[in-house]
Amino acid sequence: MKGKGFEVLQKIGKTFMLPIALLPIAGLMLGVSSAVTTHTSSHSFLFKLFSVINDCGNIVFAYLPLLFAVSIALGMANKVKEVAALSAVVGYFFMYASLTSMISNFLDVKKLKETLGLIGDVVGFHNTMNTGVLGGIIIGLVVAALHNKFYKIELPDSLSFFGGTRFVPIISAIAGVVIGVLLALIWPYIGAGIAWLGAAIASLGVFGTFIYGYIYRALIPLGLHHVFYMPFWQTALGGTATINGHLVEGAQNIAFAQISAGKVVSPEAAKYFSGMFPFMIFGFPAAALAMYRQAKPNKKKEAKGLLFSSAITSIVTGVTEPLEFSFLFASPLLYFGVHCVLAAFSFALMNFLKVGVVVSFSGGLIDLFFNGILPGQDKTNWIPIIIVGVIYAIVYYTVFTFFIKKFNLKTPGREEDDEETKMFTKKDYLASKETANLTDKEIVSYEIVSGLGGTNNLVDVDNCATRLRVTVKDGQLVNQSQLKSTGAAGVVVNGNGVQVIYGPKVANIKTNVDEFIATGKAPKEAATHLVETTEKQQAETQISVDEATNQVPVTEQLELYSVAKGKVVPIEQVNDVVFAQKMMGDGYAVIPENGEIYSPVKGEIMSVFPTKHAIGIKTDTGVEVLLHMGINTVELEGAPFEIFVKDGDKVEPTTKLATVDLQALKDAGKGNEMIVVLTNMDKVKAFELAKTGNQAASSSVGTVEV
């Protein structure tokens, strides 16, 4: 799956995680309270106390669709996310008010009840259609789309109070009404279709569970597994059941309702998650042991720490990402062809053995204890997990050892001696996939963002005449060599401030970076696998490229002039490391006695920067000259400068370019050097600064041989 559709699905899947994060605590409340209330008198204090806890756990599952609506709107909104979240609540209630009223006034409730699970009570609405989390997802997506379109809308003056963000909940309410009407008409067919599909999957028995398990694990590298499993866990696709007189739909909801009621957990409901336990608690740790034993002797100590901690995480919590993605990078065949198949067999075996252990989060010891062992063997049949798990540990260890040795896989600890031993994550896998489809410009932007530590490390990105000026959260995350590979002449890191020197072309580079970040393709953190910039791409980003000039005289001398009355000094004496170290090119500076600034050469104005502090000039010989007025004066946003030329103007050494308020520079704590830089040194055969010290304005001070 590629392109925008993949990006949207991935983003939707990420928004699921906020309400999903509530499920472990809710499941814990239900598991513990059920175990206590089952074995205590209904009149005891403990029974009443844990009944309260049970009710609190149930509320999360009862209102999960609303939580999904809010979470999706919040996560998909581009800006002013709190408005989107409130609007999702408004839209959800208007949707159900409209839906319930449509059923009451236009439809036959008795006939609708013939479809099991279609009609029920939802968030205070009686005899309405239970759209489950799908209803919440629908309203969340609609509200997010409306929010992103209208949150800055401008209305006529008479209605301006209702414009902007205030318009979003209004339009969301209207959308909720419309969606409610539409759902009343089409949801009976959707509900019937879901019921049929659920029955069809159930009719496949163990084979259907195998298919479910394989797809579930295979989608994890793409981050789309939430989109796949959620309908089974939370809608009628995963089954329906009547528990204590209440109709419950969705495998996870059914299982927890049965735990809460002290009943036997249905293996048909638990088949969608019970298969996780054997390979998460037993299989993956055995794979980690195999990787450790096959590590190089000089890297075993480092690999041991990484693999041991990842194995403990998998055993206790069921979080498997570090281990899974490490061998996914080493061998996709080992992941998709072996691990996913073994995982699918685990799901099928648990279903065949009628295991009834539900997960609130993932298949680790925490869930096994509270949702399997604590309720009791007679309720969950958890013992087969241990038996199958031991077998899985042997299988995973044997298979991984064979593959690592046979194919010399670069699992942790088997890297080359100059490579770092580390665990990989989902972002590393996705980064390697995403960069394959980037354009040349996007690859350069990707490298720049990655070199700056990723978007999560960025506070502000701006530019002056020659430099990308960036504020980051942590300067230690900046990769200078990576930034230089994009064509930067130099990189300066000072605390959380970063300057990347690209020369006069920096404005386009900054625009490309901004646009690239806006696409959502930019890495959130520094990428582990760096995209190699080709020589062609680097050449295209070099400061010195001059595409416009094809004919340059073999030898010609260019005269350079003092831009002001004052002291001429070599560029090495400028109090700025970027200029002094000639990262931009060679040149000189003038410390002016007054604010009248003249052209350093005869030529044509290429660009006057918006902040007025710098002017680019191109000579007839093709040499590009930058006049930079003051140091760090970009921050003054043009205030001390008055410019008398514009792009395209022809200038002479006697042409007055600008006046500068030198006192304003001093008051702002800025240097007053007027810096002249030759930015395309590839055209310069020789540069000589013949005169220094006090010079008159427009007097000759040096020459350039081109």
ABEGO torsion letter per residue (X at the ends): XBEAAAAAAAAAAAAAAAAAAAAAAAAAAAAAAAAAAAABBAABAAAAAAAAAAAAAAAAAAAAAAAAAAAAAAAABABGAAAAAAAAAAAAAAAAAAAAAAAAAABBAAAAAABBGABBBBGGBBGBBBAEAAAAAAAAAAAAAAAAAAAABBBBAAAAAABEAAAAAAAAAAAAAAAAAAAAAAAAAAAAAAAAAAAAAAAAEAAAAAAAAAAAAAAAAAGAAAAAAAAAAABAAAEBBBBGGBBBBEAAAAAAAAAAAGBBBBAAAAAAAAAAAAAAAAAAAAAAAAAAAABBAAAAAAAAAAAAAAAAAAAAAGBAAAAAAAAAAABAAAAAAAAAAAAAAAAAAAAAAGBABBBAABBBAAAAAAAAAAAEAAAAGAAAAAAAAAAAAAAAAAAAAAAAAAAGBBBBGABBAABBBBBBBAAAAAAAAAAAABBAAAAAAAAAAAAAGEAAABABBBBBAABBBBBBABAAABBAAAAAAAGBABBBBBEABBBBBAEAAAAAAAAAAAAAAAAGABBABBBABBBBBBAAAAAAABAABBAABABBBABBBBBBBBABBEBBBBAAABBBAAAAAGAAEBEBBBBBABABBBBABBEBBABBBAAGABBBBBBAAGBBBBBBBEBGAAAAGGAABBBABBBGBBBBAABBABBBBAAAAAAAGBBABBBBBBABAAABABBBBABBEBBBBGBBABBBBX
